[in-house]
């Protein structure tokens, strides 16, 4: 266990690190743009999703969320702090997952379960100056899943193209027992170790109250942090050597009410600079599906290398199936489940297009201009990308889905000649949200 004095030192070091005052090995930059006012979905799509670039949405994006009223209070100093009484009233008896930031368990913090009211009691004691050696951080709590009737927040439209959680919502029995929507709550000084998000997904994180400091590394820069055994650091504050190539990182402070968009494959470490509550989603769509697929392929290669000495004792199909079982245990997903996800995505999108082709609306509900060429290009690109993934999976059903993809250009050509501009607009966001440009 880490002592209280060491924890204080670590907290001080983290502040120095994120203020650019520590470790000469890392080159710091502050390049994350803030979106101060709402922008169109297309603008966000092309500038951030497709380019895989981070950004921050300011307070306008969360100002109407119910949790902004329920979960926080304004202090005398004008800052927002957790509304402990209300939180305990709602969640007091609920059992929640809590990480101990003073203990390492393999590549994460040690986790326990405790009642929410007991976690709040601990949190209050920390605020009141208790020298408790443990450093508890409530994290990865499926709050929305456990309280489905409680209106907590509304996902911003830029993040609603969410294939990962769509699978949970629509076909959970065949894919996953968990969703990827979480609540985090923690005192000053709690933190999340260095990592990239699950399956190399995107993530977004909204601060309800408090401040976070993010240290983010563009894809590939994390390679410069590996040790001689090829392992990434658990905590980037442990990096003190100057005799290596310096990686570039981006550091950013996220305030109360702000949402940060974390792109696919960006490794990061996060610190709570104040008592903080946040809501987080992991998600992916057509913009980063190729990166997700690449990650899954690399995970399979790792499994194959680890058990290569068993290959000779297994027949071809037995070896393949065994590797897939181990991959599922290690990663939480394998090729079969990835195939199920893509199958669902393609079929539902084709259904949308087919319904659009056959619909004959009586009135035009919306006359906003739609870029038919963009819709057609992005649809075709997405289906091409998904077809390539499916064919690579090498599962028999993939070919039928690949064949289904081939009808997309014809469907789009029919759709573009329909005299129903409002219908095109209605499905525009759906279609653009599941796309990948290759030009």
Buried (B, 14 or more C-beta within 10 A) or exposed (E): EBEBEEBEEBBEBBBEBBEEEBBEBBEBEEEBEEBEEBBEBBEBBBBBBBEBBBBBBBBBBBEEBEBBEBBBBEEEEEBBBBBBEBBBEBBEEBEBBBBBBBBBEEEBBBBEEBBBBBBBEBBBEBEEEEEBBBBBBBBBBBBBEEEEEEEBBEBBBBBBBBBBBBBBEEBBEEBBEBBBBBBBBBBBBBBBBBBBBBBBBBBBBBBBBBBBBBBBBBBEBBEBBEEEEEEBBBBBBEBEEEEEEEBBBBBBBBBBBBBBBBBBBBBBBBBBBBBBBBBBBBBBBBBBBBBBBBBBEEBBEEBBEEEEEEEEEBEEEEBBBBBBEBBBEBBBBBBBBBBBBBBBBBEBBBEBBBEBBEEEBEEEEEEEEBEBEBBBBBBBBBBBBBBBBBBBBEBEEBEEBBEBBEEBBEBBEBBEEBEBBBBBBBBBBBBBBBBBBEE
